[in-house]
């Protein structure tokens, strides 16, 4: 029986994934984004790259059949199943500054960058070393002039995205803390890890 791991709302978790293992990221309640960053488990200087991924996959919309690539032009993970079909690789993890600049929020607010940093710190990864995240379930739309809009996710309860590791990975996931990204509410994210 697969162990379902739970990430409480507005928090995160980091864990190792062996080459060939399958990570399933699940939206248990619907309309909840999960930021994901990847590092080579044997050399943390090699990490997920949005630019390389969109370059080699020749698309800004990534789903089943696409690979996520590293800053060293190596495949890190393959998306082998995606029941939602809409993810984002354009926007950076929400941060303290996101809420100050975009939400006019001056008080302390949980953020994905803080949750990624807190969970990666035990592995010796500093906040400045965290790359742009692959934003699972995030619904970013853009018009012909390039204007970006962040809309509620299409995901419904039980939707999932499966990734097969192409190398040994250090993974960090969040349950996103930005109101606009999650339809105005905050919910948990679940995940499982299985051998293929």
Secondary structure by P-SEA (a helix, b strand, c coil): cbbbbbbcccccccccccccbbbbbbbccccbbbbbbbcccccccbbbbaaaaaaaaccccccccbbbbccccccccccccccccccccccccccaaaaacccccccccccaaaaaaaaacccccccccccccccccbbbbbcccbbbbbcccccccccbbbbbbcccccccccccccccccccbbbbbbbccccc
